Amino acid sequence: MSRRRDQRGSATVLVIAMAGVLLLVGAALGVVSAMVIAHRAAQSGADLAALAGAAAGTQGLDGCGAAAAVATANHVRLTDCHTDGRVVDVSVSATGPRWLGQIADLSARSRAGPAP
């Protein structure tokens, strides 16, 4: 009978430890998922900004101005813009997740223009 008393409560400790591991894994997966979503948003914003800039360039307008307006409308910051004729090359930055100590912003580049 003394042997049963020594093991009393050991299942509770095991369940608490496994719950902690599952919470940690779940939080890590949540951060990774949020980072992937933010990167996709940055890439979409860069693509749309480059396309808007190239379309404006073909009409004789300021390509970088149009790219900046579209980037702002898509909740990304235009960090760099170059035009070479009707070709527009843009870089944007999107705010990354601020969970579990993550502080990095995510960036993306895109280029658009007529075919050579």
N, CA, C and O atoms as a Tinker XYZ file with bonds, in Angstrom:
   464  protein
     1  N      0.799000   -1.197000    0.000000    73     2
     2  CA     0.000000    0.000000    0.000000    64     1     3
     3  C      0.844000    1.264000    0.000000    63     2     4     5
     4  O      0.415000    2.284000   -0.541000    81     3
     5  N      1.986000    1.227000    0.568000    73     3     6
     6  CA     2.816000    2.418000    0.599000    64     5     7
     7  C      3.286000    2.799000   -0.796000    63     6     8     9
     8  O      3.581000    3.965000   -1.057000    81     7
     9  N      3.355000    1.828000   -1.686000    73     7    10
    10  CA     3.791000    2.118000   -3.053000    64     9    11
    11  C      2.740000    2.958000   -3.794000    63    10    12    13
    12  O      3.110000    3.824000   -4.587000    81    11
    13  N      1.478000    2.732000   -3.565000    73    11    14
    14  CA     0.426000    3.524000   -4.198000    64    13    15
    15  C      0.469000    4.973000   -3.727000    63    14    16    17
    16  O      0.187000    5.876000   -4.515000    81    15
    17  N      0.801000    5.209000   -2.516000    73    15    18
    18  CA     0.869000    6.575000   -1.996000    64    17    19
    19  C      2.021000    7.343000   -2.623000    63    18    20    21
    20  O      1.913000    8.557000   -2.796000    81    19
    21  N      3.099000    6.695000   -2.965000    73    19    22
    22  CA     4.246000    7.370000   -3.574000    64    21    23
    23  C      3.908000    7.893000   -4.968000    63    22    24    25
    24  O      4.475000    8.898000   -5.399000    81    23
    25  N      3.004000    7.237000   -5.673000    73    23    26
    26  CA     2.685000    7.625000   -7.044000    64    25    27
    27  C      1.417000    8.473000   -7.132000    63    26    28    29
    28  O      1.008000    8.855000   -8.229000    81    27
    29  N      0.824000    8.755000   -6.054000    73    27    30
    30  CA    -0.402000    9.532000   -6.058000    64    29    31
    31  C     -0.102000   10.959000   -6.530000    63    30    32    33
    32  O      0.779000   11.619000   -5.979000    81    31
    33  N     -0.832000   11.439000   -7.549000    73    31    34
    34  CA    -0.653000   12.797000   -8.074000    64    33    35
    35  C      0.321000   12.877000   -9.240000    63    34    36    37
    36  O      0.481000   13.949000   -9.823000    81    35
    37  N      0.968000   11.790000   -9.595000    73    35    38
    38  CA     1.938000   11.851000  -10.692000    64    37    39
    39  C      1.257000   12.094000  -12.033000    63    38    40    41
    40  O      1.856000   12.724000  -12.904000    81    39
    41  N      0.049000   11.628000  -12.232000    73    39    42
    42  CA    -0.682000   11.876000  -13.475000    64    41    43
    43  C     -1.033000   13.357000  -13.609000    63    42    44    45
    44  O     -1.039000   13.900000  -14.714000    81    43
    45  N     -1.319000   13.996000  -12.503000    73    43    46
    46  CA    -1.620000   15.424000  -12.524000    64    45    47
    47  C     -0.410000   16.221000  -12.991000    63    46    48    49
    48  O     -0.549000   17.137000  -13.802000    81    47
    49  N      0.753000   15.891000  -12.497000    73    47    50
    50  CA     1.980000   16.581000  -12.910000    64    49    51
    51  C      2.235000   16.356000  -14.389000    63    50    52    53
    52  O      2.617000   17.289000  -15.096000    81    51
    53  N      2.033000   15.145000  -14.869000    73    51    54
    54  CA     2.230000   14.840000  -16.280000    64    53    55
    55  C      1.241000   15.613000  -17.156000    63    54    56    57
    56  O      1.628000   16.141000  -18.198000    81    55
    57  N     -0.008000   15.686000  -16.755000    73    55    58
    58  CA    -1.017000   16.416000  -17.525000    64    57    59
    59  C     -0.687000   17.908000  -17.566000    63    58    60    61
    60  O     -0.831000   18.533000  -18.617000    81    59
    61  N     -0.262000   18.477000  -16.479000    73    59    62
    62  CA     0.093000   19.899000  -16.441000    64    61    63
    63  C      1.304000   20.172000  -17.331000    63    62    64    65
    64  O      1.336000   21.173000  -18.047000    81    63
    65  N      2.297000   19.285000  -17.288000    73    63    66
    66  CA     3.485000   19.456000  -18.131000    64    65    67
    67  C      3.122000   19.366000  -19.612000    63    66    68    69
    68  O      3.598000   20.171000  -20.413000    81    67
    69  N      2.296000   18.411000  -19.979000    73    67    70
    70  CA     1.901000   18.266000  -21.382000    64    69    71
    71  C      1.042000   19.447000  -21.841000    63    70    72    73
    72  O      1.147000   19.881000  -22.988000    81    71
    73  N      0.201000   19.963000  -20.958000    73    71    74
    74  CA    -0.600000   21.137000  -21.307000    64    73    75
    75  C      0.302000   22.338000  -21.560000    63    74    76    77
    76  O      0.055000   23.119000  -22.479000    81    75
    77  N      1.333000   22.487000  -20.760000    73    75    78
    78  CA     2.287000   23.575000  -20.971000    64    77    79
    79  C      3.015000   23.450000  -22.296000    63    78    80    81
    80  O      3.204000   24.445000  -22.996000    81    79
    81  N      3.426000   22.239000  -22.650000    73    79    82
    82  CA     4.095000   22.016000  -23.935000    64    81    83
    83  C      3.150000   22.322000  -25.089000    63    82    84    85
    84  O      3.552000   22.950000  -26.068000    81    83
    85  N      1.903000   21.886000  -24.983000    73    83    86
    86  CA     0.934000   22.161000  -26.041000    64    85    87
    87  C      0.661000   23.654000  -26.186000    63    86    88    89
    88  O      0.510000   24.148000  -27.304000    81    87
    89  N      0.596000   24.377000  -25.075000    73    87    90
    90  CA     0.404000   25.824000  -25.145000    64    89    91
    91  C      1.596000   26.509000  -25.816000    63    90    92    93
    92  O      1.415000   27.430000  -26.613000    81    91
    93  N      2.792000   26.070000  -25.499000    73    91    94
    94  CA     3.991000   26.649000  -26.104000    64    93    95
    95  C      4.032000   26.385000  -27.606000    63    94    96    97
    96  O      4.329000   27.290000  -28.386000    81    95
    97  N      3.739000   25.169000  -28.010000    73    95    98
    98  CA     3.722000   24.831000  -29.431000    64    97    99
    99  C      2.622000   25.615000  -30.149000    63    98   100   101
   100  O      2.837000   26.107000  -31.256000    81    99
   101  N      1.471000   25.732000  -29.541000    73    99   102
   102  CA     0.379000   26.501000  -30.138000    64   101   103
   103  C      0.725000   27.969000  -30.303000    63   102   104   105
   104  O      0.399000   28.571000  -31.326000    81   103
   105  N      1.378000   28.550000  -29.317000    73   103   106
   106  CA     1.788000   29.956000  -29.417000    64   105   107
   107  C      2.825000   30.139000  -30.519000    63   106   108   109
   108  O      2.759000   31.108000  -31.275000    81   107
   109  N      3.775000   29.224000  -30.617000    73   107   110
   110  CA     4.800000   29.310000  -31.664000    64   109   111
   111  C      4.172000   29.186000  -33.050000    63   110   112   113
   112  O      4.546000   29.921000  -33.964000    81   111
   113  N      3.233000   28.275000  -33.214000    73   111   114
   114  CA     2.543000   28.138000  -34.497000    64   113   115
   115  C      1.720000   29.382000  -34.825000    63   114   116   117
   116  O      1.606000   29.765000  -35.989000    81   115
   117  N      1.154000   30.004000  -33.811000    73   115   118
   118  CA     0.415000   31.242000  -34.022000    64   117   119
   119  C      1.304000   32.362000  -34.521000    63   118   120   121
   120  O      0.906000   33.124000  -35.402000    81   119
   121  N      2.508000   32.474000  -33.967000    73   119   122
   122  CA     3.443000   33.511000  -34.410000    64   121   123
   123  C      3.890000   33.247000  -35.839000    63   122   124   125
   124  O      3.940000   34.168000  -36.654000    81   123
   125  N      4.214000   32.004000  -36.148000    73   123   126
   126  CA     4.647000   31.673000  -37.506000    64   125   127
   127  C      3.532000   31.948000  -38.501000    63   126   128   129
   128  O      3.784000   32.498000  -39.574000    81   127
   129  N      2.322000   31.581000  -38.168000    73   127   130
   130  CA     1.183000   31.840000  -39.053000    64   129   131
   131  C      0.982000   33.334000  -39.272000    63   130   132   133
   132  O      0.740000   33.769000  -40.397000    81   131
   133  N      1.080000   34.114000  -38.214000    73   131   134
   134  CA     0.923000   35.565000  -38.337000    64   133   135
   135  C      2.025000   36.170000  -39.191000    63   134   136   137
   136  O      1.775000   37.109000  -39.947000    81   135
   137  N      3.233000   35.650000  -39.082000    73   135   138
   138  CA     4.335000   36.163000  -39.910000    64   137   139
   139  C      4.122000   35.816000  -41.383000    63   138   140   141
   140  O      4.412000   36.635000  -42.255000    81   139
   141  N      3.629000   34.632000  -41.667000    73   139   142
   142  CA     3.358000   34.251000  -43.052000    64   141   143
   143  C      2.254000   35.135000  -43.631000    63   142   144   145
   144  O      2.355000   35.588000  -44.771000    81   143
   145  N      1.216000   35.378000  -42.859000    73   143   146
   146  CA     0.122000   36.227000  -43.327000    64   145   147
   147  C      0.612000   37.651000  -43.576000    63   146   148   149
   148  O      0.240000   38.262000  -44.579000    81   147
   149  N      1.437000   38.188000  -42.681000    73   147   150
   150  CA     1.963000   39.545000  -42.856000    64   149   151
   151  C      2.877000   39.617000  -44.076000    63   150   152   153
   152  O      2.862000   40.615000  -44.795000    81   151
   153  N      3.669000   38.578000  -44.320000    73   151   154
   154  CA     4.532000   38.592000  -45.500000    64   153   155
   155  C      3.702000   38.534000  -46.777000    63   154   156   157
   156  O      4.025000   39.204000  -47.758000    81   155
   157  N      2.644000   37.747000  -46.771000    73   155   158
   158  CA     1.762000   37.689000  -47.948000    64   157   159
   159  C      1.101000   39.045000  -48.191000    63   158   160   161
   160  O      0.943000   39.464000  -49.337000    81   159
   161  N      0.718000   39.724000  -47.119000    73   159   162
   162  CA     0.132000   41.066000  -47.265000    64   161   163
   163  C      1.149000   42.042000  -47.825000    63   162   164   165
   164  O      0.807000   42.874000  -48.666000    81   163
   165  N      2.407000   41.954000  -47.369000    73   163   166
   166  CA     3.460000   42.827000  -47.891000    64   165   167
   167  C      3.702000   42.548000  -49.363000    63   166   168   169
   168  O      3.839000   43.487000  -50.148000    81   167
   169  N      3.758000   41.275000  -49.761000    73   167   170
   170  CA     4.003000   40.946000  -51.160000    64   169   171
   171  C      2.840000   41.378000  -52.041000    63   170   172   173
   172  O      3.057000   41.864000  -53.151000    81   171
   173  N      1.619000   41.210000  -51.570000    73   171   174
   174  CA     0.456000   41.658000  -52.340000    64   173   175
   175  C      0.471000   43.173000  -52.508000    63   174   176   177
   176  O      0.197000   43.687000  -53.593000    81   175
   177  N      0.792000   43.885000  -51.432000    73   175   178
   178  CA     0.882000   45.340000  -51.511000    64   177   179
   179  C      1.966000   45.797000  -52.469000    63   178   180   181
   180  O      1.773000   46.765000  -53.204000    81   179
   181  N      3.109000   45.114000  -52.471000    73   179   182
   182  CA     4.204000   45.464000  -53.383000    64   181   183
   183  C      3.791000   45.206000  -54.831000    63   182   184   185
   184  O      4.051000   46.031000  -55.707000    81   183
   185  N      3.153000   44.071000  -55.085000    73   183   186
   186  CA     2.715000   43.751000  -56.445000    64   185   187
   187  C      1.709000   44.779000  -56.958000    63   186   188   189
   188  O      1.822000   45.260000  -58.086000    81   187
   189  N      0.734000   45.108000  -56.132000    73   187   190
   190  CA    -0.282000   46.079000  -56.551000    64   189   191
   191  C      0.307000   47.469000  -56.743000    63   190   192   193
   192  O     -0.072000   48.181000  -57.673000    81   191
   193  N      1.235000   47.862000  -55.868000    73   191   194
   194  CA     1.869000   49.173000  -56.009000    64   193   195
   195  C      2.695000   49.241000  -57.288000    63   194   196   197
   196  O      2.658000   50.251000  -57.991000    81   195
   197  N      3.439000   48.181000  -57.599000    73   195   198
   198  CA     4.242000   48.173000  -58.824000    64   197   199
   199  C      3.348000   48.220000  -60.059000    63   198   200   201
   200  O      3.648000   48.931000  -61.018000    81   199
   201  N      2.259000   47.469000  -60.037000    73   199   202
   202  CA     1.340000   47.505000  -61.178000    64   201   203
   203  C      0.708000   48.880000  -61.355000    63   202   204   205
   204  O      0.560000   49.356000  -62.481000    81   203
   205  N      0.337000   49.517000  -60.257000    73   203   206
   206  CA    -0.249000   50.864000  -60.340000    64   205   207
   207  C      0.783000   51.860000  -60.855000    63   206   208   209
   208  O      0.464000   52.737000  -61.658000    81   207
   209  N      2.024000   51.718000  -60.388000    73   207   210
   210  CA     3.074000   52.614000  -60.860000    64   209   211
   211  C      3.354000   52.433000  -62.338000    63   210   212   213
   212  O      3.546000   53.414000  -63.056000    81   211
   213  N      3.380000   51.196000  -62.804000    73   211   214
   214  CA     3.620000   50.939000  -64.224000    64   213   215
   215  C      2.458000   51.452000  -65.076000    63   214   216   217
   216  O      2.673000   52.007000  -66.153000    81   215
   217  N      1.229000   51.267000  -64.593000    73   215   218
   218  CA     0.067000   51.779000  -65.334000    64   217   219
   219  C      0.102000   53.298000  -65.416000    63   218   220   221
   220  O     -0.219000   53.873000  -66.457000    81   219
   221  N      0.488000   53.948000  -64.331000    73   219   222
   222  CA     0.588000   55.413000  -64.341000    64   221   223
   223  C      1.714000   55.852000  -65.266000    63   222   224   225
   224  O      1.588000   56.865000  -65.954000    81   223
   225  N      2.815000   55.102000  -65.292000    73   223   226
   226  CA     3.937000   55.446000  -66.163000    64   225   227
   227  C      3.582000   55.365000  -67.638000    63   226   228   229
   228  O      4.070000   56.166000  -68.435000    81   227
   229  N      2.746000   54.415000  -68.011000    73   227   230
   230  CA     2.336000   54.308000  -69.420000    64   229   231
   231  C      1.429000   55.461000  -69.826000    63   230   232   233
   232  O      1.302000   55.757000  -71.014000    81   231
   233  N      0.796000   56.116000  -68.856000    73   231   234
   234  CA    -0.069000   57.260000  -69.145000    64   233   235
   235  C      0.678000   58.581000  -68.994000    63   234   236   237
   236  O      0.079000   59.649000  -69.127000    81   235
   237  N      1.977000   58.517000  -68.719000    73   235   238
   238  CA     2.777000   59.722000  -68.571000    64   237   239
   239  C      2.693000   60.365000  -67.197000    63   238   240   241
   240  O      3.133000   61.503000  -67.028000    81   239
   241  N      2.144000   59.672000  -66.220000    73   239   242
   242  CA     2.020000   60.202000  -64.864000    64   241   243
   243  C      3.186000   59.725000  -64.006000    63   242   244   245
   244  O      4.006000   58.919000  -64.445000    81   243
   245  N      3.248000   60.236000  -62.774000    73   243   246
   246  CA     4.300000   59.852000  -61.830000    64   245   247
   247  C      4.036000   58.434000  -61.322000    63   246   248   249
   248  O      3.071000   58.203000  -60.594000    81   247
   249  N      4.888000   57.495000  -61.705000    73   247   250
   250  CA     4.717000   56.101000  -61.303000    64   249   251
   251  C      4.899000   55.895000  -59.818000    63   250   252   253
   252  O      4.156000   55.125000  -59.208000    81   251
   253  N      5.882000   56.573000  -59.214000    73   251   254
   254  CA     6.130000   56.400000  -57.776000    64   253   255
   255  C      5.014000   57.003000  -56.941000    63   254   256   257
   256  O      4.694000   56.486000  -55.870000    81   255
   257  N      4.420000   58.085000  -57.414000    73   255   258
   258  CA     3.288000   58.675000  -56.699000    64   257   259
   259  C      2.090000   57.741000  -56.680000    63   258   260   261
   260  O      1.431000   57.582000  -55.653000    81   259
   261  N      1.816000   57.129000  -57.812000    73   259   262
   262  CA     0.705000   56.177000  -57.882000    64   261   263
   263  C      1.002000   54.941000  -57.039000    63   262   264   265
   264  O      0.115000   54.407000  -56.372000    81   263
   265  N      2.254000   54.492000  -57.073000    73   263   266
   266  CA     2.640000   53.323000  -56.262000    64   265   267
   267  C      2.489000   53.629000  -54.779000    63   266   268   269
   268  O      2.033000   52.777000  -54.016000    81   267
   269  N      2.865000   54.831000  -54.361000    73   267   270
   270  CA     2.741000   55.209000  -52.950000    64   269   271
   271  C      1.277000   55.251000  -52.518000    63   270   272   273
   272  O      0.943000   54.816000  -51.416000    81   271
   273  N      0.405000   55.772000  -53.380000    73   271   274
   274  CA    -1.017000   55.839000  -53.041000    64   273   275
   275  C     -1.619000   54.443000  -52.894000    63   274   276   277
   276  O     -2.399000   54.195000  -51.974000    81   275
   277  N     -1.259000   53.537000  -53.794000    73   275   278
   278  CA    -1.801000   52.172000  -53.724000    64   277   279
   279  C     -1.217000   51.424000  -52.530000    63   278   280   281
   280  O     -1.921000   50.649000  -51.883000    81   279
   281  N      0.056000   51.647000  -52.233000    73   279   282
   282  CA     0.674000   51.000000  -51.068000    64   281   283
   283  C     -0.018000   51.446000  -49.783000    63   282   284   285
   284  O     -0.308000   50.620000  -48.918000    81   283
   285  N     -0.280000   52.726000  -49.656000    73   283   286
   286  CA    -0.969000   53.237000  -48.473000    64   285   287
   287  C     -2.379000   52.658000  -48.368000    63   286   288   289
   288  O     -2.835000   52.324000  -47.274000    81   287
   289  N     -3.066000   52.541000  -49.500000    73   287   290
   290  CA    -4.416000   51.975000  -49.492000    64   289   291
   291  C     -4.406000   50.506000  -49.067000    63   290   292   293
   292  O     -5.409000   50.000000  -48.564000    81   291
   293  N     -3.279000   49.821000  -49.266000    73   291   294
   294  CA    -3.165000   48.409000  -48.899000    64   293   295
   295  C     -2.451000   48.211000  -47.565000    63   294   296   297
   296  O     -2.032000   47.096000  -47.255000    81   295
   297  N     -2.306000   49.255000  -46.782000    73   295   298
   298  CA    -1.760000   49.208000  -45.425000    64   297   299
   299  C     -0.306000   48.721000  -45.379000    63   298   300   301
   300  O      0.081000   47.997000  -44.462000    81   299
   301  N      0.487000   49.119000  -46.363000    73   299   302
   302  CA     1.928000   48.874000  -46.348000    64   301   303
   303  C      2.622000   50.207000  -46.585000    63   302   304   305
   304  O      2.024000   51.139000  -47.124000    81   303
   305  N      3.890000   50.297000  -46.182000    73   303   306
   306  CA     4.660000   51.524000  -46.359000    64   305   307
   307  C      5.602000   51.363000  -47.547000    63   306   308   309
   308  O      6.348000   50.387000  -47.623000    81   307
   309  N      5.569000   52.307000  -48.462000    73   307   310
   310  CA     6.487000   52.301000  -49.587000    64   309   311
   311  C      7.845000   52.763000  -49.076000    63   310   312   313
   312  O      7.978000   53.905000  -48.634000    81   311
   313  N      8.853000   51.901000  -49.129000    73   311   314
   314  CA    10.174000   52.245000  -48.608000    64   313   315
   315  C     11.141000   52.646000  -49.703000    63   314   316   317
   316  O     12.112000   53.353000  -49.433000    81   315
   317  N     10.900000   52.207000  -50.946000    73   315   318
   318  CA    11.802000   52.545000  -52.045000    64   317   319
   319  C     11.031000   52.425000  -53.349000    63   318   320   321
   320  O     10.190000   51.540000  -53.506000    81   319
   321  N     11.327000   53.326000  -54.287000    73   319   322
   322  CA    10.670000   53.300000  -55.589000    64   321   323
   323  C     11.631000   53.848000  -56.630000    63   322   324   325
   324  O     12.193000   54.931000  -56.463000    81   323
   325  N     11.816000   53.091000  -57.708000    73   323   326
   326  CA    12.656000   53.527000  -58.830000    64   325   327
   327  C     11.873000   53.330000  -60.113000    63   326   328   329
   328  O     11.173000   52.334000  -60.292000    81   327
   329  N     12.008000   54.298000  -60.997000    73   327   330
   330  CA    11.402000   54.154000  -62.318000    64   329   331
   331  C     12.503000   54.192000  -63.364000    63   330   332   333
   332  O     13.452000   54.970000  -63.267000    81   331
   333  N     12.355000   53.345000  -64.353000    73   331   334
   334  CA    13.275000   53.313000  -65.490000    64   333   335
   335  C     12.402000   53.263000  -66.734000    63   334   336   337
   336  O     12.036000   52.190000  -67.214000    81   335
   337  N     12.077000   54.444000  -67.244000    73   335   338
   338  CA    11.114000   54.516000  -68.328000    64   337   339
   339  C      9.733000   54.180000  -67.799000    63   338   340   341
   340  O      9.206000   54.866000  -66.923000    81   339
   341  N      9.148000   53.112000  -68.343000    73   339   342
   342  CA     7.827000   52.683000  -67.880000    64   341   343
   343  C      7.907000   51.521000  -66.901000    63   342   344   345
   344  O      6.873000   50.984000  -66.503000    81   343
   345  N      9.101000   51.125000  -66.509000    73   343   346
   346  CA     9.286000   50.033000  -65.543000    64   345   347
   347  C      9.397000   50.628000  -64.146000    63   346   348   349
   348  O     10.158000   51.570000  -63.922000    81   347
   349  N      8.643000   50.080000  -63.218000    73   347   350
   350  CA     8.633000   50.560000  -61.834000    64   349   351
   351  C      9.092000   49.423000  -60.922000    63   350   352   353
   352  O      8.591000   48.302000  -61.012000    81   351
   353  N     10.051000   49.726000  -60.042000    73   351   354
   354  CA    10.567000   48.765000  -59.057000    64   353   355
   355  C     10.295000   49.349000  -57.678000    63   354   356   357
   356  O     10.780000   50.432000  -57.352000    81   355
   357  N      9.513000   48.627000  -56.863000    73   355   358
   358  CA     9.130000   49.145000  -55.545000    64   357   359
   359  C      9.533000   48.176000  -54.449000    63   358   360   361
   360  O      9.641000   46.969000  -54.666000    81   359
   361  N      9.753000   48.732000  -53.268000    73   359   362
   362  CA     9.959000   47.959000  -52.041000    64   361   363
   363  C      8.987000   48.492000  -51.007000    63   362   364   365
   364  O      8.820000   49.703000  -50.863000    81   363
   365  N      8.352000   47.587000  -50.293000    73   363   366
   366  CA     7.391000   47.982000  -49.266000    64   365   367
   367  C      7.709000   47.261000  -47.965000    63   366   368   369
   368  O      8.455000   46.282000  -47.940000    81   367
   369  N      7.127000   47.767000  -46.891000    73   367   370
   370  CA     7.292000   47.166000  -45.573000    64   369   371
   371  C      5.921000   47.085000  -44.909000    63   370   372   373
   372  O      5.132000   48.027000  -44.967000    81   371
   373  N      5.653000   45.943000  -44.277000    73   371   374
   374  CA     4.392000   45.746000  -43.555000    64   373   375
   375  C      4.716000   45.442000  -42.101000    63   374   376   377
   376  O      5.728000   44.811000  -41.798000    81   375
   377  N      3.861000   45.890000  -41.221000    73   375   378
   378  CA     4.052000   45.642000  -39.799000    64   377   379
   379  C      3.874000   44.157000  -39.506000    63   378   380   381
   380  O      2.866000   43.556000  -39.876000    81   379
   381  N      4.864000   43.577000  -38.841000    73   379   382
   382  CA     4.802000   42.165000  -38.482000    64   381   383
   383  C      4.062000   41.963000  -37.172000    63   382   384   385
   384  O      3.694000   42.931000  -36.506000    81   383
   385  N      3.843000   40.717000  -36.805000    73   383   386
   386  CA     3.150000   40.441000  -35.540000    64   385   387
   387  C      4.009000   40.867000  -34.350000    63   386   388   389
   388  O      5.236000   40.792000  -34.406000    81   387
   389  N      3.379000   41.299000  -33.307000    73   387   390
   390  CA     4.081000   41.746000  -32.107000    64   389   391
   391  C      3.817000   40.793000  -30.954000    63   390   392   393
   392  O      3.567000   41.234000  -29.832000    81   391
   393  N      3.870000   39.490000  -31.216000    73   391   394
   394  CA     3.615000   38.469000  -30.205000    64   393   395
   395  C      4.927000   37.859000  -29.770000    63   394   396   397
   396  O      5.866000   37.767000  -30.561000    81   395
   397  N      5.000000   37.450000  -28.546000    73   395   398
   398  CA     6.128000   36.699000  -27.995000    64   397   399
   399  C      7.478000   37.330000  -28.320000    63   398   400   401
   400  O      8.445000   36.626000  -28.614000    81   399
   401  N      7.537000   38.641000  -28.267000    73   399   402
   402  CA     8.806000   39.329000  -28.467000    64   401   403
   403  C      9.183000   39.584000  -29.903000    63   402   404   405
   404  O     10.280000   40.087000  -30.145000    81   403
   405  N      8.351000   39.273000  -30.867000    73   403   406
   406  CA     8.650000   39.535000  -32.272000    64   405   407
   407  C      8.470000   41.023000  -32.537000    63   406   408   409
   408  O      7.417000   41.582000  -32.230000    81   407
   409  N      9.486000   41.672000  -33.104000    73   407   410
   410  CA     9.393000   43.105000  -33.369000    64   409   411
   411  C      9.729000   43.456000  -34.806000    63   410   412   413
   412  O      9.718000   44.633000  -35.165000    81   411
   413  N     10.026000   42.469000  -35.637000    73   411   414
   414  CA    10.462000   42.733000  -37.005000    64   413   415
   415  C      9.288000   43.056000  -37.917000    63   414   416   417
   416  O      8.206000   42.483000  -37.791000    81   415
   417  N      9.525000   43.991000  -38.843000    73   415   418
   418  CA     8.574000   44.255000  -39.909000    64   417   419
   419  C      8.976000   43.408000  -41.111000    63   418   420   421
   420  O     10.136000   43.017000  -41.242000    81   419
   421  N      8.031000   43.132000  -41.969000    73   419   422
   422  CA     8.285000   42.276000  -43.124000    64   421   423
   423  C      8.321000   43.136000  -44.384000    63   422   424   425
   424  O      7.515000   44.053000  -44.538000    81   423
   425  N      9.246000   42.842000  -45.271000    73   423   426
   426  CA     9.387000   43.641000  -46.479000    64   425   427
   427  C      9.219000   42.764000  -47.716000    63   426   428   429
   428  O      9.346000   41.541000  -47.661000    81   427
   429  N      8.927000   43.432000  -48.834000    73   427   430
   430  CA     8.755000   42.734000  -50.110000    64   429   431
   431  C      9.111000   43.685000  -51.241000    63   430   432   433
   432  O      8.994000   44.902000  -51.101000    81   431
   433  N      9.545000   43.122000  -52.359000    73   431   434
   434  CA     9.895000   43.899000  -53.549000    64   433   435
   435  C      9.070000   43.400000  -54.721000    63   434   436   437
   436  O      8.670000   42.237000  -54.769000    81   435
   437  N      8.824000   44.297000  -55.663000    73   435   438
   438  CA     8.125000   43.907000  -56.869000    64   437   439
   439  C      8.515000   44.845000  -58.005000    63   438   440   441
   440  O      8.882000   46.000000  -57.788000    81   439
   441  N      8.426000   44.324000  -59.201000    73   439   442
   442  CA     8.781000   45.097000  -60.388000    64   441   443
   443  C      7.701000   44.878000  -61.434000    63   442   444   445
   444  O      7.250000   43.752000  -61.640000    81   443
   445  N      7.290000   45.942000  -62.088000    73   443   446
   446  CA     6.264000   45.828000  -63.128000    64   445   447
   447  C      6.568000   46.797000  -64.253000    63   446   448   449
   448  O      7.175000   47.848000  -64.047000    81   447
   449  N      6.140000   46.428000  -65.428000    73   447   450
   450  CA     6.330000   47.252000  -66.608000    64   449   451
   451  C      6.033000   46.451000  -67.853000    63   450   452   453
   452  O      5.724000   45.262000  -67.777000    81   451
   453  N      6.125000   47.100000  -69.000000    73   451   454
   454  CA     5.848000   46.379000  -70.238000    64   453   455
   455  C      6.952000   45.354000  -70.524000    63   454   456   457
   456  O      8.082000   45.487000  -70.053000    81   455
   457  N      6.603000   44.352000  -71.289000    73   455   458
   458  CA     7.577000   43.331000  -71.666000    64   457   459
   459  C      8.646000   43.945000  -72.560000    63   458   460   461
   460  O      8.349000   44.817000  -73.377000    81   459
   461  N      9.897000   43.491000  -72.405000    73   459   462
   462  CA    10.976000   44.061000  -73.222000    64   461   463
   463  C     10.829000   43.728000  -74.694000    63   462   464
   464  O     11.659000   44.136000  -75.506000    81   463
